[in-house]
Amino acid sequence: MSPMADMCSHTLYHQRPDSVLEAHTLRYHEVDPAAVTIDEIAALTPKPKGRDNFSSFHVIHRGAGATAVVADARCHVYELPETHGDPVAEYNAIFAITSELVLKGADRASLLVYVGQEGGAEDGFGAFFGMLPFRGVQLAMVTRRGEYGNPLRMSTPSGCFVCDTEDTARMGMYPVKAMFGPLAGREFRATIAPWRPVDIDHTASAELTRLPFKIGGLDLPMLTHDGSYEDGVAMLADALVRHYADDAASIFPVVSCGETVDAIGYGWDVQQGLAARGHEGYYFAHRSGETYKSYEEYGDAGLLRRVHAAQRAGRRVVFIAVGGGVNGNCTGLLAAITGADLVEVPTTPMHYNDATTSAKKAFSLVVDGKILSKNILGAFYLPQLVFCINETLLTISSSSVHATVGEATKTMNMLGIANSSVGQRDYHNILGAGEFASDFTSVILTARGFDRFVRFIEHGDQKALKEQMVALGGEIGRARAEGGDAAVLAALQQERRALLKGFLANFRRMEGGERASVQNFLTTINLEVVKAKAMFLSYSDPFEKYRALLFEYAHTLGHGLEAYMNGLYEEARKQGVEYADAVRQHGQCVGMAVVWAGHMSSRLGVLSGNGLHAHQSLVYLFNGHGGFNFRPLRRLCEALGVPKEDFIEGVLKVVRRDNKRGYTNCSGCKSVDQLVAGRPGKMLGSEDPNAEVRYLVEVDEAWQASVLGLAFDCEFDLVADLQGEKVVFVDQQGERQGGPHEVAVAVHASVRQLYSLETPAQAKRRLLASCGSMSLDNLITTPPRSADLSV
């Protein structure tokens, strides 16, 4: 094997670098702030990779006067209102203007100029305008300060909102790309502080398991507590108290949770556990769901003012997100913009294995109850600890279980058997992938546990217990808000704990093999999805801007469906139309869109035969309970008078604002997407280098419209079954021939067979296409011995 071939196909995959994070360097340019032009700023501001010029110009100022950039007709101009140092006014101004930026088309190729006032007291706002448009803008700051100060750490006038590039949780990312002002030009170099997360010695307790995960080369403690719920809460509180014991400032814990988690009591128990150890804080319960993933919902005036007061008193603010992924994302963004510590306590598998394994923390753009664009306002910020108490996962809904599997079907289809010899060739260009690569299709073999878990959740006794807990939780919440009698509150909380104990006891009484199958499902899906994320985020792409955008597979139409349907749920609420059966969580929409993506690949001619069959079977295998069916959504559309054409156009309107579009130049009737080619684990490439490095391809919007029409007609409402030894797709009606495990074994065997069919010659041709102009004779014809895994 030639050295060049070895570098391309072997070295990156097997490397284990210590760190890949780079400290930020900021260049200050001497100019006249009033006279500097947009062209001068554009010439000196770094452009995003792959771009030679900026796509649009945007300028934010407050009373800047007659500056050249404000007067330039080519610029979209926004004026910052007076905020008087009030954190609530600052928060609303930041997000209102950033939302307007997004609506006016600002993307990663846009130049954003922030023009500060005399004295520079409000310069800090600029950092947040550059940070929050999630796929990025290039921010240049024009300052009028008479001294440099520290341009690598900025805050708003109140001091509540802080952006410090040396904070390790930001992984070296800083939104200010260039600075312009009246002082002599110079360069500022940041350093990244040592990473000191809330680590717990998992070897000291048989009840703790640590999942393997790194991001940007940093070890992120991800711990599963397998003991009782009560012991888990106590262990978490003790760990936080120990970690901050040497801190000169006492901690101010802010426990944030959605309404269901609040009602069950998980958030309150964590809050009380810390209060009992001498750490009083703030309890923030809010509405749940994607429609409320907005800055308005989380910009609670009481919360912001208590955080601000704690900061001014010198206390260390620690946000603790207890609940699902929406709460974790939004609470994480609050921590990011206030410079607080973040701890995540997932109570759903999706939050645990998907949301916490990304530094992305984001709000959606929601206007009048409609999601205009998903996850479009955000920041990259790491939690200090992820601590999952396993028993809390038992109280999730059937929709949540399906959502977990929907995301996993995406992962299985995009990565396949990544630790096989074929898989290593597929992902030879991912730095450090070998440390975490796995047979991600092993999730297939947990189908029996998935089925048993859904049956447990849907059992009448369990549903009744949960409904009682939630109702009692609502009563507790109202009494707490009204300052009710302490003894009455304590009695209600004790009653709720008894209901939760009964719920969990029913699971422990389940027959041993059945209970073990559920536990194996949860353990396997959490482990495999976490390893999949680590395969890309550990070293190769921690900011998910290049190869790790692969995790957006099936999210283009999935996000569109989710956003549009959330609008219909709001409309159904207003009209009093029942819609519970039509609710599809994020991961369910992704799972449905996986099937649609397979169909589009088939129409394009890049996925057919056994490869197409295997791709679709990964979703249909888990559709025995109808969690990925469209028919309930169609019934809701019909009840609200929404025809097929309006549904399709509504989804496509969201797609046209998809946050991946800034990476490629889409023509008018085109969209950007990701598609599987040949078999699971093999992505379609692109001739556009900006697209190829992100596994993106252009697709005709007409194809997307067509597949949405087929979905509306319920063409994909199928389930995998056996016909003899053959896997077939049938409708939901009628008796099935194979049980979940038998079908799963056959599906898994079909995927492995596809991997064994790729010949060395085929691998050579594909590797040649990936590695450029290298001679075919220099490419490997057999996998390295260390990677010779049987499939």
N, C-alpha and C positions, 0 to 999 in steps of 0.2 A: 504494500500500500504506500502511495506517495505521501509525503508530509502534508501536502495541500489537501489531499482527500481526507487524511486523518483529521486535520483541523476542522474540515467542514462537517464530517459525519460522526466524529467520535469525541473530540476534545471538549467542545462546548457542553454537550450533554452530560459528560462525566466530571466536569470541573466543579470545585466547591470553593469559590472565593470567600474571603472573610467578610468583605463588605462591598457594596456597589453604590452606596450613597455618595453624592458629591455635594460639598459645601457650596453655597451660592456666592457668586462674585458679581458685584454691582458697580457699574461705571457711571461716574458723575461727570457731566459735560458742562463747561462754562458757556453760558449764553445770556442774552438779555431776555428775561422771562416774558416781557411784554411784546418783544419783536420776533422771537423765534417762530419759525413757520412749521406747518405740519410736514412739509417735505424735508426740512432739516431734521426734525424729530424722527421721521420715518427712516431716513438714511442712517441714523445712528442707533436705532433700536433693533436689537436682535430679532430676526424673523423666525417663526417656527420651522422646524426641520422639514425640508421638502418644499419650502415656499420661497420664491424669489421676490415677492412683493406682497403688500397687504391688500386684503379684499375690501375693506371698508375702514372709515375713520370715525371715531367717536370721541367726544370731548365732554368731560364733567367739570363744572366749576361752581363756585358760589361767589357772586359779586366780583368776578375777576376783572371786570372793566374791559377796555378796548384792547384785548390781546389779539395777536394775529391768528392764533389757532381758533379762538372762539368766533372770530369773524369769517373764517374760511367757509365758503358755501358748500364745500365738499364734505364737511363734517356734520354728523348728527350731534347736536348739542343738548346737554342736560344740565339743569341748575340744581345744586344741592340746597335744600331749604335750611333755614336757621334751626338749630337743634338745642341751643342754650345749655349744652353739657348734660342733657337729660338722656340717660341710657335708652329709654323707651323710644324717644324721638329719634335718636341715632340709629337704633335697630330698624325702625320703620323706614327711615330715609335710605339706608343702605340697601334694603331688600326691594323697596319700591323702584329705585333707579336701576338696580341690577335686573329686575324683571323687565323693565322697559328696554334695557339694552338687548336682552334676549329676543324680545318681541320685534325689535327692529333689525334682527338678523346678525348681531355680533357673534362671531365664532372664533375659533383658534387662529384664524388668519387675519383677524381684525386688529387694528391698532387703537388702543384706548389711551387717551391722554387725560391725566388728572391735573388741573391747574389750581394750585393752592393760593390762599390769601396772603396778604402781607403778614409777616411774622411766622407763618407756617403752623399756627395752632391747630388747623384742621387738615394738615397734610395726611394724618393717619387714616382718614377715610379712604384715601386712594388705594391703600393696600387691600381693602375689602372689596372694592369695585373690581380690582384685578383678580382677586382670589375666587369669587363666587360664580362667575359664568363657567359652568363646570368643565366643559371641554377646552376651556382656556381662551383668553385674549392676551395680547402682548401689551402690557401696561408700561407706559412711560409717564414719569411724574415731573411736572414743572413746578419747582419750589421757589419761594421768594425769601426763604430763611436767610438770615445773616450769618448763620453758623451751620456747620455740617450736622451736629448732633449725632445720633446713631440711626442712620437710614436703614439699618438691617432689623430694627425693632420699632414698630409703629403702633400707636394706639389712638383711639378717638379722644376728643377733649375730656369726656367723663372718665376715661381710663378703664371703662368696663370692657371694651373690645380691643383685643391685643393680638398682634401678629409678630412673632419673634422667630426669625429664621434659624436661630440656634437651638430652639426647642426640638428635641429629638423626635417627638411625636409627629412633627411636620416632615421628617425625613429629608431635611435640607431644602425643601421646596419653599420658594418665596415669590410672591406675585410681581414685585417691581423689577422690571427687566432693564430699565435705564432711567437715570435721573438727570434733570437739566436745571441749572440755577446760576446765580450770579457769582459763585465762588470759583476758585481755580479747579480745573479738572483733576480728578484723582480716582483711585479704585478702592473699593471696600471689599474685604474678604471675610466671610463668615467662618465660624467653626461650628461643628455639631457637637452638642454636649453628650457625655456618655449616657447610654441607655440603661435606665434603672427601673424596670417594670415591677409590678407587685407580684413577685414570684413566690410560689409555695412549693415546698419540698414534697412532691407527690409520692416519693418513696417512703415517707414517714407514715402513710396511712394506706391501708388496703382499700379504702373507699374512694381513693383518688386515682384517676387515670389522666395522663397528659397526652394530648394529641400533637403529632409532629407538625410544626408550622413555623415558617420564617417569612418575613417580608422585608425586602431591601437588605437582606443579610442579618436582620435583627430577629432574635428569638422572641416570639410573642407567646406568653404563657396562656395556653388553652387547656383548662382543666375540667374534667367531668367528675362530679361527685355522685357515686353510685350507692351511697347509704340513704338513710331516711331524710325526708325533706327538712325536718326540724334540725337535724345535725348539720345539714348542708348550709342552712342559713347561719347557724352559729359559727361554723368554720369560716365562712366568708367574712363575717363581721370581725372575728378574731384576727384574720389575716390582714384586713385593712388597718385595724388598730395597730398591729405590730409594725406594718410597713411604714406608717407615718409617725411612729412613736418618737423618732429622733428629729422630726421636723420641728423647727423653732415655732412655727405657726400651727395652731390647731386646725383641724380640717372642718370644712363646712360641707357635709354631704347633701347633694340634691338628688333625691330618688325620683326618677321619671318613669311613668308607666301609662299604658292605655287603659281604657275603661274596663275591659274584660279582666285584665291582670289585676287592676285595682279591686274589682268586685270579688275576685277569688281570694285576694289578700296577699299575693306574692310581694307586691311592692311595699305594702305597709309593713309586712313582717321584716323586710330588710331594713327599712327606716327605723323601726322600733328596736331591732337588734343593735344598730349603731347608737341609738339614743340611750339604750340601757348601758352602754359602755362609755357614756360620757360625751357623745358626739351628736348633739342636736343639730338639725339642719332644716331642709325644706322638702316638703312632699308635693310633687307636681303630677296630678292625674289629669289626663286630657282625653279627647275623643280619639277613637281608633280608626284605622283604615286608610287606604291610599288617597281618598278624597281629602283627608285632613293632613296629608303630608305636605304642609304648606307653612310658610313663614308666619302667617297670621295665627295659625293654631298654636305654635310654639313660642310666639312672642308675647307671652303672658306678662302683663305689667308688674304684677306682684312678684313673679319669678325673677324678672330682670332686675328689679329694685333690690330684692334680697341678695342676689348674687353681687350686685354692685356694693351693697353695704358690707358684705363679707369681705370683699376685696379691699375696701377702704379700711377695714378693721385689721387687715393683715392676715386673714385666715386663708388657707388653701382650699379652693373650691374643687370638689370632686363630684362630677356628674356620674350617677349610677343608673344605667339604662336597664330596667327590668321588664322583659316582655319580648315582643316580636321584632322583626327586622325593620319595620317602619319606625317604631319607637327608637330602636338602636341607631338608625341612620340619622334621625332628626336630633336626638339628644346628643349624638356625637358631633353634629354640626354646631350645636350650642357650645359644647366644650371647646371646639376648634376656634370659634370666633371670640371666646372669652379667655382663651389661654388656660383653661382649667384641665385637670386630669379627668380621664374617662375610664370607667369600669363598665363592662357589659355583662349582664346576667341574663342569658337567653332562656326563654321559656318555650321556644319553638325550634324545631330542627333547622328551619330556614334561617332563623337569626343566628343560630350557632354555626352551621357549616358554610353558610353563604354570605350573610351580611357582615359578620365579624371578621371574616377572612379577606376583607378588602379594606383599604384605608379610605375608600370613598365614603363620605358622609354628606348627604344631600337632601334638599327639599325638591319637590316637584313644583312646576309653575301651574297654579290652580287659580282660576278666575270664575267667580260665581258658581262654585261647586263643580266646575268642569276642569279636568286635567288637560292642560294644553300641551305640556311636555314633561316627561318623566325625568326625575333626578337631574335637573338642569342647573340648579343653584347649589353649589357645594364646595367642599374642601377635602384635602387629604389629611387624615389625622388618625393616629394610632391609639387604641385603648391600652391602658397599663395592665389590664388583666381581663380575660374572658373566663367566667366561672359559671358552668352549667350544672344545675342540680337536676339530675336525670328524672326524678319523679315529677318535676313540673311539666315534662314533655307529655305526660300521660293525659293531661287535661286539654290538649289541643283539639281542634275540630277536625272532622273528616276532610274538609276543604284544605286545612293546613297540611294534613298528611299527603294529600294529592299534590299540593303545591311543592312540597319537599321532593317528591318523586319527579314532578315535572321538570324541575331544575336538574335533577340527576339524569334524566333522559337526555337532556342537552349535553351534559358532561360526558356521558357514555358515547354519544354519537360524535362528539368532536374529538375525543381523545382515544376512545377504544381501549386497546390493550397496549398501553404506552410503554410497558416494561418488557415487551417482547422484542425480538430482533427487528421485526417489521416496524413496530412502534418507535423504536429508537431511530430508525431511518426517517420516519414521518416527522419526528421532532428533534432531529440532530442539531438544529440551530438554536435550541433553547438552553441558555446558560444554566448549568446546575440542575437540569431536569432530572437526571438520574437519581438524585437524592430522594425524590418524592414520587417518581413514576411508579405506576401500579397497573394492575388489571382492573380498570375502572368499571368494566362490565360485570364484575363480581356482584354488583348491586342487583343484577338480574336474578341471582339465585336467592334473594331475600323476599321474593314475591309472596311466598306463603305467610311470612311474618307481617308483611304489609297488609295482606288480606285479613289476617286475624286481628291486627291492630284496628283497622277500620270497623270490623264487626264489634269489637270491644267498645269503641267510642260511640257507635250507633245503637248499642243495646239500650233498651228502654230504661233500665235501672240507672245506667250511667248518665244518660241524658237528663233524667229526672234529678239526680243528685247535683249535676252541674247547674241546671236551671235554678235549683234551690240556692246553691252557693251564690250565683250571680244576683238573684233577687235579694238575698240577704246582704250581699255586698253593696247593692244600691241603697238599701236602708241604712247601712253603716255610713256610707258616704254622705248621705243627706244629714244624718245626725251629727256627724263630725263637722260638716260645713255650718250647721246651725248652732254649734257649741253645746251639743247635748250632754246629758248627765254622764259622768265618767263611768259610773257603775253600770249603767244601762249599756253603754258602748262596749264595755269589757265583756258583758254577758253575751251580747250579739256576736262579738268576735270569737268568743269561746264556742258558740254554737256553729259558727262558720268553720272553725278548725275541726270540729267533730265531723262535719259533713265531708271535708277534704280527707280526713283520715279514713272515713268509710269508703270514699271513692278509690283511694289508693289501696285499701285493703282488698277490694274486689279484684284488683289486678293481681295482687300477691296470691289470691286464692285460685287463680286460673291454673288449669292443668299444666304440669311442669314443662312438657314439650311445647305446648302452645305459647306459654309465657316466654320460654327461651327463644322461640322463633321471632317474637315481637322485639325482644331485647337485641337479638342478632340483627334484625332489620335496622333498628336505630343506631346500633354500634357501627355497622358496616357503612350505612349511608353517610353518617357523620364523618367517619374516618376517610372514606374514599373521596368525598367532595372536598374535604380540607386538604388532602394530599394533592388533589388536582389543582386547587388554587395555589398551593405552595410551589408546585412544579413550575409555574410561570412567575409568581410574584416574589419568590424567595430571592432571586438574583436577576432574572432576565428583564422583568418589566414591572417593578413595584407600583408604578403610577398608572398602569393599565392604559397606556397610550399607544402601544405598538402590538407585540404578539399577544399580550394578555387581553386585548380587545376581542380575542376569540371567545371569551366568556359572554360576549353579547350575542352569540349564536342564538337564533330564533327569538331575539328580543325586539327586532324591528317591528314585526307584525304583532308580537306578543304585547309589547308596550302599547301599540296602537289599540289593540282589542281591549286591554285592561283600562286604558284611559277613557275610551268611548263608553264602555259598559258602566264605569263608575258614574258617568254623567247620567246614564239611564237609571241607575239605582236611585240617584237623587230625585230624578223625575218621578219614579215610581213611588218614592216616599211622599212626595208632594200630592200625588193623585190618589194615594191610598191603595195602590196596586201591590199585591203580594209578589215578592221577588226573591225570597230566600233561596229557592232551588236554582236560581240563575246566577247566584254570586260565584264568581271565579276569582280566586286570589292570584297574585302575581305569578307564582310558579305554575299554577294551572294554565294560565294564559300562555306561558312559555312552552309548556308541554304540548298544548294544542298547536302552537306555532311551529314546534319541531316537526310535526306531521306535515304541516303546510309547506315548510321549507323542503322536506323530502319530495313533496309533489312538484315544487318548482324546479328542484334539481333534475327530477325525472323529465319535466317538460323541456328543460334545457338540453337534455340528452347526456348528462354526466353521471346519472345515478339510475341504474336499471337492474332488472333481474334479482338475483339473490342479495345484492348489495342494497337495493331499494327495499326489498322485503325485510331485511334485517334492521334497517334504519327505522322503518315504521313500526316494527314489532316491539321496539323498546318502549314505545308509548302504549301501544295496544295491549301489551302484557299487563299493564297496571290499570287498565280501564274497565275492569270487571264490575266496579261499582258506579261507573258512568261519570267519574270526576273530570274526564276530558271531553265529554259530549257537548255538542253545541245546542242540542234541541231545547234545553231549558232557556237558553239565551234567546233562541228564536221565538219561543212562546212569550217571553217578556217583550220582545220587539213588537210582536203582533198585538199584545195587550195595550201597548202604548201607541199603536198606529205608526210604527216605524217600518217602512218597506225595505226590501233588500238593498235597493240602490242607495238609500239614505244611510243604511248601516255601512256599506262599503265606503262611501265617500267620507263618512264620519271617522272611520278608522284611518283612512289615507290622509286626512287632514293632520292627524297626529304624526303619522309617519313622515310627513313633509317637514316636521320640526324635529325629527330624530337627532339626537345629540352626536351621532357618528357622521353626519353629512359634511361637517367641516373638514373632514380628512380627505375628501375627494371632490373633484369638480363634477357634480352631477348635471347632466343636461336636463332640459325642461321636463321630459316625460320619463325620466329615469329616477331610480331610487338606489340606495346603497344597502347591501345586505351581505350575509355570509351563507355559504352553501357547502354541503358535503358532496364529495365526488367519489364514485366508485364503491365505497364501503364506509361504515362507521370508522372514525379515526383518521379520515383523510379529507382535508379541506380543499376546496376549489381555489386555484390561484388567479392572479390578475397580472396583466401586462403593465399596469400603472404601479410604479414602485411604492408610492404613498399608500396605495390600497393593499398591495401584496404583503407589506410588512405588518398589516393588521388583518389579514385574511378577508379583506373586503372585496366585494365585486359589485359592479353596477347591474341592476336588474330593471327590466321594463316595469313601470307601474301597472301596465295592463296585466302582467303576470300576477302581481299581488292582488289586483282587483278580481281576477279570475278565481284564484284560490280562495279568496274571501267569499265569493259567490257560492263556490262548492261547499264551503264550511256552513254557510247559511242554509244550504239545502240538506245539511246533515250527512253529506257524503262520507265524512270521516268519523262518524259515530260508530266505531267498530271496536271489537275486543279480540284478542288472540286466543285461539283454541287449537286443539289437536284433531286432525283427521287421519287416523292411523298414527304414523310417526311424523307426519307433516304438519307444520305450523300454518294455520289458515286464519283469516280475518273474517269474523262473522258479526251480525248485528247483536244487539243486547237481548233480543227475545230468544226464547227456546232454551233447552237444556244443553249445557256444554259437555264435551266429551272428556276434556282434560282438567285436572285440578291445577291450582296456581303453581305448585312446585313442578309438576310434570311438564307443563307448558314452558316454564322458566328454564328447565334443563334443556329442552329442545331449542329454545331461542338462543341460549348461551352457546350451545354446540354449533349453531349455524353461524354465529359471529366468529367463533374461533376457526371454523372451517375457511371463512373468507380470508383470514390472516395467513393460513397455511398455503393458500392458493397463489399468493404473490411470489412470482419467480425472481431469482437474482437478476435476470435480464430486465424485468419490469422495474425492479428496485433501482438498477443502474440508470435507466432512462429518467425515472422520476428524480433521482438524486442529481443528475446532470441538470435538469431544469431548475432545481433549487439552488445549485452552486454556481451557476453562470457558465462561463466559457471553458471550464476545465475539460481536458481531454477525457473521452469516455474510457480509454484504456487505463487511466489513472484511478478510476472509481472502484470502490470495493465491490467484489462479487459475492462475498460472504460476510456475515456480521462478525464483529469482534468476538473472540472467544468468551470474554466476560459478559457479553450480552446474548449469548446463545441460549435463549429461553425457549422451551418447547411451547408451541401453540397448537 
